Amino acid sequence: MLEEKKIVVVMPAYNAARTLQKTYDDIVRQNIVDHIIIVDDASHDNTADIAAGLPKAIVHVHPENRGYGSNQKTCYRLALETDADIIAMVHPDYQYDPRVLTPAVHFITKDICDIILGSRIRTRKETLKGGMPLYKYLANRFLTAVENTGFGQNVGDFHSGFRVYSRKVLESIAYEQNSDDFIFDTEFLAQAIYRGFRVGDVPIPTKYEKDSSSINFRRSLKYGFQCVWIVCKYLLQRSGLFMFKIFQ
């Protein structure tokens, strides 16, 4: 089945020089990926140089820093141009174990789900032992509960940097209208759920290491409020009381 599908992995990279190679190696080792697209968002380190030396990588470099959401927009645009059937997004900071890519893809090829998220939160003990800061764990649990309730879902981690999409998801969603910042991911899932796409998840080990990327507390707080607002917009859209551009 996998041999019949074109699978492309995209990696939105920013200052990922210390972790890009091992993330890439774990992906290539599974021997199911046709292309790996790395978009460097004007990193301050040598991320772009390392990416250029990876044999299976297609590398694109933003001339200026555009933000995490804008990076993903470029990733998906380039992935669709390769005629990919399945597009996986993996953060190159090695926080999300890419070894689960093969089983995750099977949920798409067997038409069980349209979107698969990697869930870092199988148990509280494992998650905290894996290095996730306590305040991030508590925030994740609260926001994921709000999002599951508002969106009518039951996934373990709405804020994962490991995501697998069927091509039809990317072709159906107006993600170019979304934010260029971190809230892009939540907007994308809200759009997908509004369109009726099936979302599932698979467990992945939690890996918070010193080289893993992370936003600070102030930006995390802003992100949390934005997530709640996206849920509110989704519910207002579904009720017909207000119409929002991202759902059109």
Secondary structure as UniProt FT lines:
FT   HELIX           2..4
FT   STRAND          7..13
FT   TURN            17..19
FT   HELIX           20..28
FT   TURN            29..30
FT   STRAND          35..40
FT   HELIX           47..52
FT   TURN            55..56
FT   STRAND          57..61
FT   HELIX           68..81
FT   TURN            82..83
FT   STRAND          86..90
FT   TURN            92..93
FT   HELIX           98..100
FT   HELIX           101..109
FT   TURN            110..111
FT   STRAND          115..119
FT   HELIX           124..129
FT   TURN            130..131
FT   HELIX           134..151
FT   TURN            158..159
FT   STRAND          162..166
FT   HELIX           167..172
FT   HELIX           175..177
FT   TURN            182..183
FT   HELIX           184..194
FT   TURN            195..196
FT   STRAND          199..203
FT   TURN            210..211
FT   HELIX           217..239
FT   HELIX           245..247
//
